[in-house]
């Protein structure tokens, strides 16, 4: 948050009070008005990125923040469209992000790859354009595009209409990682499984509301990116103890534990593990398995994946430091 405030000062931008004195902001997305407030704050923060140096700083500091928590692989999601007006278009924007991802990966302990995300509030043809751009930069290591996603209010747009964009991404070898099943219920998860055939689903937690859909997710092998703090902050669940992480794990579904958006939710990756321990009674072995499934669900190269799995085993054998 300090970075956004600094960029706002630099460019003479006035930020909403919720991003200044009242942070983290009080959010809810149970209705469209609540989502509009969340999106307005998100857009206000993104509007502070006005040039190449700003964009590079965002990528660099994201990697540094993750490294400080011991993260060994970061897949950062970006919609180039959001920054294109200030950076010369979607292609220069993505190239800046990728170039900085390569630089910080070479210099620091946390390799960074990129997921390009389309927005549900834009036309599906825009998503196809982004998918083609993502495929042109596809790769398997740091500084490459490794995935293609779909974000924004899942109550907007028609999921099936984005299937063609995801087909382009699939042919290009990218992981398919759309958001679904947080603001909408299990039907949205089932529709996403059928029309997109994803590798991971962002959230997907509300699949637990229908045993049949939960079984479909388990049978598909798709991983769910579970973000407990996000679910609580957006009003999906009243308390962290209500997040159905245990139900999902018990169903045999791989989980990639994530922080979603630390800027607005005020919690980072290690906070999610702390919540799993404190509020959902995961012991050391359970936390280790969450970490294993997270790295297995990623697009980290095999050497990185193997190294992280060894570190997890060492952590568990050493008595699991905090």
MARROMI-848404 format. One record per residue (C-alpha): residue number from 1; x, y, z. Coordinates in Angstrom, 2 decimals, decimal comma. Layout:
<recs>
+-------+---------+---------+---------+
: torpa :      xx :      yy :      zz :
+-------+---------+---------+---------+
:   NUM :       X :       Y :       Z :
...
+-------+---------+---------+---------+
</recs>
This chain:
<recs>
+-------+---------+---------+---------+
: torpa :      xx :      yy :      zz :
+-------+---------+---------+---------+
:     1 :    0,00 :    0,00 :    0,00 :
:     2 :    2,92 :    2,33 :    0,69 :
:     3 :    3,99 :    1,98 :   -2,94 :
:     4 :    0,59 :    3,06 :   -4,27 :
:     5 :    0,55 :    6,06 :   -1,96 :
:     6 :    4,05 :    6,99 :   -3,08 :
:     7 :    3,11 :    6,72 :   -6,76 :
:     8 :   -0,01 :    8,78 :   -6,17 :
:     9 :    2,06 :   11,53 :   -4,56 :
:    10 :    4,55 :   11,39 :   -7,41 :
:    11 :    1,87 :   11,83 :  -10,06 :
:    12 :   -0,40 :   14,20 :   -8,12 :
:    13 :   -3,25 :   11,70 :   -7,92 :
:    14 :   -5,84 :   11,90 :   -5,17 :
:    15 :   -6,59 :    8,49 :   -3,71 :
:    16 :   -9,89 :    7,49 :   -2,06 :
:    17 :   -9,91 :    7,74 :    1,73 :
:    18 :  -10,24 :    3,95 :    1,96 :
:    19 :   -6,75 :    3,63 :    0,49 :
:    20 :   -5,30 :    6,19 :    2,87 :
:    21 :   -6,65 :    6,44 :    6,41 :
:    22 :   -8,98 :    3,45 :    6,43 :
:    23 :   -6,77 :    0,57 :    5,30 :
:    24 :   -7,44 :   -2,25 :    4,70 :
:    25 :  -10,79 :   -1,02 :    3,41 :
:    26 :  -14,06 :   -2,54 :    4,53 :
:    27 :  -15,29 :   -4,50 :    1,55 :
:    28 :  -18,21 :   -6,65 :    0,50 :
:    29 :  -19,13 :   -8,14 :   -2,84 :
:    30 :  -22,37 :   -9,81 :   -1,90 :
:    31 :  -24,18 :   -7,46 :   -4,27 :
:    32 :  -23,15 :   -5,46 :   -7,32 :
:    33 :  -22,95 :   -2,23 :   -5,36 :
:    34 :  -20,37 :   -3,79 :   -3,04 :
:    35 :  -18,40 :   -5,14 :   -5,97 :
:    36 :  -18,49 :   -1,72 :   -7,61 :
:    37 :  -16,83 :   -0,20 :   -4,53 :
:    38 :  -14,17 :   -2,93 :   -4,52 :
:    39 :  -13,51 :   -2,45 :   -8,24 :
:    40 :  -13,41 :    1,35 :   -7,86 :
:    41 :  -10,66 :    1,07 :   -5,24 :
:    42 :   -8,76 :   -1,44 :   -7,37 :
:    43 :   -9,00 :    0,83 :  -10,41 :
:    44 :   -7,88 :    3,84 :   -8,36 :
:    45 :   -4,76 :    1,96 :   -7,34 :
:    46 :   -4,00 :    0,79 :  -10,89 :
:    47 :   -4,40 :    4,36 :  -12,15 :
:    48 :   -1,30 :    5,30 :  -10,16 :
:    49 :    0,85 :    3,25 :  -12,54 :
:    50 :    1,62 :    5,88 :  -15,17 :
:    51 :    4,93 :    4,93 :  -16,76 :
:    52 :    7,44 :    2,15 :  -17,31 :
:    53 :    9,32 :    2,80 :  -14,06 :
:    54 :    6,07 :    2,44 :  -12,11 :
:    55 :    5,24 :   -0,84 :  -13,80 :
:    56 :    8,68 :   -2,23 :  -13,18 :
:    57 :    8,49 :   -1,19 :   -9,54 :
:    58 :    5,19 :   -3,02 :   -9,04 :
:    59 :    6,61 :   -6,25 :  -10,46 :
:    60 :    9,90 :   -5,93 :   -8,59 :
:    61 :    8,31 :   -5,22 :   -5,23 :
:    62 :    5,80 :   -8,04 :   -5,64 :
:    63 :    8,73 :  -10,42 :   -6,05 :
:    64 :   10,62 :   -8,89 :   -3,12 :
:    65 :    7,58 :   -9,11 :   -0,86 :
:    66 :    7,05 :  -12,77 :   -1,73 :
:    67 :   10,73 :  -13,51 :   -1,26 :
:    68 :   10,63 :  -11,99 :    2,23 :
:    69 :    7,99 :  -14,57 :    3,15 :
:    70 :    9,98 :  -17,49 :    1,80 :
:    71 :    7,95 :  -17,96 :   -1,38 :
:    72 :    9,94 :  -19,85 :   -3,99 :
:    73 :    7,77 :  -19,27 :   -7,07 :
:    74 :    5,46 :  -16,39 :   -8,01 :
:    75 :    2,88 :  -16,33 :  -10,78 :
:    76 :    1,80 :  -12,72 :  -11,02 :
:    77 :   -1,47 :  -12,00 :  -12,82 :
:    78 :   -1,85 :   -8,93 :  -15,00 :
:    79 :   -4,45 :   -7,55 :  -17,40 :
:    80 :   -2,32 :   -5,46 :  -19,80 :
:    81 :   -5,43 :   -3,58 :  -20,90 :
:    82 :   -5,60 :   -1,79 :  -17,56 :
:    83 :   -2,21 :   -0,14 :  -18,02 :
:    84 :   -2,12 :    0,17 :  -21,81 :
:    85 :   -3,25 :    3,84 :  -22,01 :
:    86 :   -0,13 :    4,97 :  -20,13 :
:    87 :    2,38 :    2,43 :  -21,46 :
:    88 :    1,78 :    2,53 :  -25,20 :
:    89 :   -0,61 :   -0,39 :  -25,61 :
:    90 :   -1,11 :   -3,93 :  -24,42 :
:    91 :    2,00 :   -5,32 :  -26,13 :
:    92 :    4,50 :   -2,84 :  -24,62 :
:    93 :    2,81 :   -3,25 :  -21,24 :
:    94 :    3,23 :   -7,02 :  -21,24 :
:    95 :    6,79 :   -6,76 :  -22,55 :
:    96 :    7,72 :   -4,42 :  -19,68 :
:    97 :    6,20 :   -6,81 :  -17,14 :
:    98 :    8,01 :   -9,79 :  -18,63 :
:    99 :   11,33 :   -7,99 :  -18,89 :
:   100 :   11,20 :   -6,96 :  -15,24 :
:   101 :   10,09 :  -10,47 :  -14,25 :
:   102 :   13,21 :  -11,84 :  -15,94 :
:   103 :   15,40 :   -9,24 :  -14,21 :
:   104 :   14,09 :   -9,88 :  -10,71 :
:   105 :   14,18 :  -13,64 :  -11,28 :
:   106 :   17,85 :  -13,44 :  -12,16 :
:   107 :   18,68 :  -11,19 :   -9,23 :
:   108 :   16,57 :  -12,61 :   -6,43 :
:   109 :   15,50 :  -15,83 :   -4,75 :
:   110 :   11,92 :  -15,86 :   -6,06 :
:   111 :   11,44 :  -16,60 :   -9,78 :
:   112 :    8,53 :  -14,73 :  -11,35 :
:   113 :    6,25 :  -15,88 :  -14,17 :
:   114 :    3,17 :  -14,16 :  -15,56 :
:   115 :   -0,49 :  -15,03 :  -16,01 :
:   116 :   -2,28 :  -12,81 :  -18,53 :
:   117 :   -5,89 :  -12,23 :  -17,53 :
:   118 :   -8,84 :  -11,07 :  -19,59 :
:   119 :  -11,76 :   -9,24 :  -17,98 :
:   120 :  -15,35 :  -10,43 :  -17,90 :
:   121 :  -16,60 :   -6,88 :  -18,33 :
:   122 :  -14,94 :   -6,58 :  -21,73 :
:   123 :  -16,01 :   -8,19 :  -24,99 :
:   124 :  -14,91 :  -11,81 :  -25,54 :
:   125 :  -13,10 :  -10,68 :  -28,69 :
:   126 :  -10,80 :   -8,63 :  -26,46 :
:   127 :  -10,05 :  -11,83 :  -24,56 :
:   128 :   -9,03 :  -13,53 :  -27,81 :
:   129 :   -6,62 :  -10,69 :  -28,55 :
:   130 :   -5,06 :  -11,07 :  -25,11 :
:   131 :   -4,86 :  -14,85 :  -25,52 :
:   132 :   -2,94 :  -14,48 :  -28,78 :
:   133 :   -0,60 :  -11,98 :  -27,16 :
:   134 :   -0,07 :  -14,31 :  -24,20 :
:   135 :    0,75 :  -17,23 :  -26,47 :
:   136 :    3,38 :  -15,18 :  -28,31 :
:   137 :    5,24 :  -14,89 :  -25,00 :
:   138 :    4,51 :  -18,37 :  -23,69 :
:   139 :    7,28 :  -20,27 :  -21,98 :
:   140 :    8,09 :  -22,56 :  -19,09 :
:   141 :   10,40 :  -20,51 :  -16,93 :
:   142 :   10,79 :  -17,16 :  -15,16 :
:   143 :    9,94 :  -14,14 :  -17,23 :
:   144 :    7,52 :  -16,09 :  -19,42 :
:   145 :    3,76 :  -16,16 :  -19,72 :
:   146 :    2,66 :  -19,45 :  -18,17 :
:   147 :   -1,10 :  -19,01 :  -17,89 :
:   148 :   -4,26 :  -17,31 :  -19,12 :
:   149 :   -7,03 :  -16,22 :  -16,77 :
:   150 :  -10,42 :  -14,53 :  -16,56 :
:   151 :  -11,11 :  -12,02 :  -13,80 :
:   152 :  -13,49 :   -9,31 :  -12,58 :
:   153 :  -17,10 :   -9,70 :  -11,40 :
:   154 :  -18,19 :  -13,22 :  -12,34 :
:   155 :  -21,80 :  -12,03 :  -12,40 :
:   156 :  -20,90 :  -10,14 :  -15,57 :
:   157 :  -20,35 :  -11,66 :  -18,98 :
:   158 :  -21,16 :  -15,17 :  -20,17 :
:   159 :  -18,47 :  -17,71 :  -19,35 :
:   160 :  -19,14 :  -19,84 :  -22,44 :
:   161 :  -18,43 :  -16,84 :  -24,70 :
:   162 :  -14,82 :  -16,77 :  -23,47 :
:   163 :  -14,22 :  -20,41 :  -24,39 :
:   164 :  -12,65 :  -19,50 :  -27,75 :
:   165 :  -10,03 :  -17,33 :  -26,04 :
:   166 :   -9,14 :  -20,17 :  -23,70 :
:   167 :   -8,91 :  -22,56 :  -26,65 :
:   168 :   -6,25 :  -20,27 :  -28,15 :
:   169 :   -4,37 :  -20,30 :  -24,84 :
:   170 :   -4,65 :  -24,08 :  -24,55 :
:   171 :   -3,21 :  -24,61 :  -28,02 :
:   172 :   -0,34 :  -22,33 :  -27,02 :
:   173 :    0,50 :  -24,50 :  -24,02 :
:   174 :   -0,69 :  -22,12 :  -21,31 :
:   175 :   -2,33 :  -23,10 :  -18,04 :
:   176 :   -6,01 :  -22,11 :  -18,02 :
:   177 :   -6,80 :  -20,36 :  -14,73 :
:   178 :  -10,18 :  -18,53 :  -14,75 :
:   179 :  -11,89 :  -17,20 :  -11,64 :
:   180 :  -15,25 :  -18,77 :  -10,78 :
:   181 :  -17,30 :  -19,94 :   -7,84 :
:   182 :  -16,66 :  -17,19 :   -5,31 :
:   183 :  -19,42 :  -14,65 :   -5,94 :
:   184 :  -21,58 :  -17,21 :   -7,74 :
:   185 :  -22,44 :  -20,71 :   -6,60 :
:   186 :  -21,67 :  -24,23 :   -7,80 :
:   187 :  -23,42 :  -23,81 :  -11,14 :
:   188 :  -20,74 :  -21,28 :  -12,13 :
:   189 :  -18,04 :  -23,82 :  -11,29 :
:   190 :  -19,75 :  -26,52 :  -13,34 :
:   191 :  -20,15 :  -24,16 :  -16,31 :
:   192 :  -16,47 :  -23,26 :  -16,11 :
:   193 :  -15,44 :  -26,92 :  -16,02 :
:   194 :  -17,56 :  -27,74 :  -19,04 :
:   195 :  -16,87 :  -24,73 :  -21,26 :
:   196 :  -13,25 :  -23,88 :  -20,47 :
:   197 :  -11,74 :  -27,14 :  -19,14 :
:   198 :   -9,38 :  -25,28 :  -16,81 :
:   199 :   -6,21 :  -26,43 :  -15,07 :
:   200 :   -6,97 :  -24,35 :  -11,99 :
:   201 :   -9,98 :  -22,34 :  -10,88 :
:   202 :   -9,51 :  -19,13 :   -8,95 :
:   203 :  -11,54 :  -19,69 :   -5,77 :
:   204 :  -14,17 :  -22,30 :   -6,69 :
:   205 :  -15,01 :  -22,57 :   -3,00 :
:   206 :  -18,74 :  -22,53 :   -3,52 :
:   207 :  -18,60 :  -25,86 :   -5,29 :
:   208 :  -19,03 :  -27,32 :   -1,79 :
:   209 :  -22,67 :  -26,19 :   -1,86 :
:   210 :  -23,55 :  -29,00 :   -4,27 :
:   211 :  -22,04 :  -32,45 :   -3,58 :
:   212 :  -22,43 :  -33,37 :   -7,24 :
:   213 :  -20,38 :  -30,37 :   -8,40 :
:   214 :  -17,78 :  -30,98 :   -5,69 :
:   215 :  -17,41 :  -34,51 :   -7,02 :
:   216 :  -17,08 :  -33,17 :  -10,57 :
:   217 :  -14,22 :  -30,91 :   -9,46 :
:   218 :  -12,51 :  -33,82 :   -7,70 :
:   219 :  -12,88 :  -36,09 :  -10,73 :
:   220 :  -11,54 :  -33,40 :  -13,09 :
:   221 :   -8,23 :  -33,06 :  -11,26 :
:   222 :   -8,57 :  -29,28 :  -11,39 :
:   223 :   -6,88 :  -27,40 :   -8,54 :
:   224 :   -8,73 :  -24,68 :   -6,65 :
:   225 :   -6,90 :  -21,50 :   -5,75 :
:   226 :   -8,29 :  -20,94 :   -2,25 :
:   227 :   -7,81 :  -17,51 :   -0,69 :
:   228 :   -9,40 :  -17,48 :    2,79 :
:   229 :   -8,77 :  -13,80 :    3,55 :
:   230 :  -10,33 :  -12,80 :    0,23 :
:   231 :  -13,43 :  -14,89 :    0,89 :
:   232 :  -13,94 :  -13,23 :    4,27 :
:   233 :  -13,07 :   -9,70 :    3,13 :
:   234 :  -15,57 :   -9,87 :    0,26 :
:   235 :  -18,31 :  -11,20 :    2,50 :
:   236 :  -18,54 :  -14,64 :    0,90 :
:   237 :  -18,10 :  -16,14 :    4,38 :
:   238 :  -18,60 :  -14,29 :    7,68 :
:   239 :  -15,50 :  -15,72 :    9,33 :
:   240 :  -12,34 :  -17,60 :    8,38 :
:   241 :  -13,69 :  -20,63 :   10,25 :
:   242 :  -16,48 :  -20,79 :    7,68 :
:   243 :  -14,17 :  -21,06 :    4,64 :
:   244 :  -14,66 :  -24,65 :    3,37 :
:   245 :  -10,98 :  -25,41 :    2,89 :
:   246 :  -11,20 :  -28,63 :    4,92 :
:   247 :  -14,18 :  -29,86 :    2,91 :
:   248 :  -12,33 :  -29,22 :   -0,34 :
:   249 :   -9,18 :  -31,01 :    0,84 :
:   250 :  -11,21 :  -33,93 :    2,22 :
:   251 :  -12,82 :  -34,33 :   -1,22 :
:   252 :   -9,37 :  -34,99 :   -2,68 :
:   253 :   -9,22 :  -31,71 :   -4,60 :
:   254 :   -5,75 :  -30,15 :   -5,04 :
:   255 :   -5,50 :  -26,72 :   -3,44 :
:   256 :   -3,20 :  -23,84 :   -4,33 :
:   257 :   -3,34 :  -21,60 :   -1,29 :
:   258 :   -3,05 :  -17,94 :   -2,28 :
:   259 :   -3,41 :  -14,38 :   -1,04 :
:   260 :   -5,42 :  -13,07 :   -4,00 :
:   261 :   -4,90 :   -9,30 :   -3,54 :
:   262 :   -2,78 :   -8,25 :   -0,54 :
:   263 :   -3,15 :   -4,58 :   -1,41 :
:   264 :   -6,89 :   -4,44 :   -0,72 :
:   265 :   -7,27 :   -7,34 :    1,71 :
:   266 :   -4,33 :   -6,48 :    3,94 :
:   267 :   -3,02 :  -10,05 :    4,16 :
:   268 :   -0,27 :  -11,90 :    2,36 :
:   269 :    0,54 :  -15,54 :    1,65 :
:   270 :    1,84 :  -16,49 :    5,08 :
:   271 :   -1,33 :  -15,03 :    6,59 :
:   272 :   -3,35 :  -17,64 :    4,67 :
:   273 :   -1,30 :  -20,44 :    6,22 :
:   274 :   -1,71 :  -18,83 :    9,63 :
:   275 :   -5,48 :  -18,73 :    9,11 :
:   276 :   -5,48 :  -22,38 :    8,05 :
:   277 :   -3,68 :  -23,30 :   11,27 :
:   278 :   -5,50 :  -20,97 :   13,65 :
:   279 :   -9,03 :  -20,99 :   12,29 :
:   280 :   -9,29 :  -24,30 :   10,42 :
:   281 :   -7,10 :  -26,50 :   12,67 :
:   282 :   -4,60 :  -27,60 :   10,03 :
:   283 :   -1,58 :  -29,15 :   11,77 :
:   284 :    2,00 :  -29,17 :   10,47 :
:   285 :    1,35 :  -32,14 :    8,19 :
:   286 :   -1,78 :  -30,47 :    6,81 :
:   287 :    0,04 :  -27,20 :    6,14 :
:   288 :    2,87 :  -29,09 :    4,44 :
:   289 :    0,37 :  -30,81 :    2,16 :
:   290 :   -1,20 :  -27,45 :    1,26 :
:   291 :    2,27 :  -26,21 :    0,32 :
:   292 :    2,98 :  -29,34 :   -1,73 :
:   293 :   -0,28 :  -29,12 :   -3,64 :
:   294 :    0,28 :  -25,41 :   -4,25 :
:   295 :    3,62 :  -25,95 :   -5,96 :
:   296 :    2,34 :  -29,00 :   -7,87 :
:   297 :   -0,56 :  -26,95 :   -9,22 :
:   298 :    1,79 :  -24,22 :  -10,40 :
:   299 :    3,70 :  -23,96 :  -13,67 :
:   300 :    7,05 :  -23,87 :  -11,88 :
:   301 :    9,78 :  -25,67 :  -13,86 :
:   302 :   10,66 :  -29,15 :  -12,59 :
:   303 :   13,94 :  -28,09 :  -10,89 :
:   304 :   12,13 :  -25,36 :   -8,94 :
:   305 :    9,27 :  -27,67 :   -8,08 :
:   306 :   11,61 :  -30,41 :   -6,85 :
:   307 :   13,63 :  -27,97 :   -4,78 :
:   308 :   10,51 :  -26,57 :   -3,11 :
:   309 :    9,18 :  -30,03 :   -2,33 :
:   310 :   12,50 :  -30,89 :   -0,67 :
:   311 :   12,31 :  -27,69 :    1,38 :
:   312 :    8,82 :  -28,61 :    2,55 :
:   313 :   10,03 :  -32,04 :    3,67 :
:   314 :   12,96 :  -30,43 :    5,50 :
:   315 :   10,61 :  -27,99 :    7,21 :
:   316 :    8,40 :  -30,84 :    8,36 :
:   317 :   11,32 :  -32,98 :    9,52 :
:   318 :   12,84 :  -30,09 :   11,49 :
:   319 :    9,75 :  -29,69 :   13,60 :
:   320 :    7,99 :  -27,12 :   11,44 :
:   321 :    9,18 :  -23,64 :   12,34 :
:   322 :    6,40 :  -21,00 :   12,50 :
+-------+---------+---------+---------+
</recs>
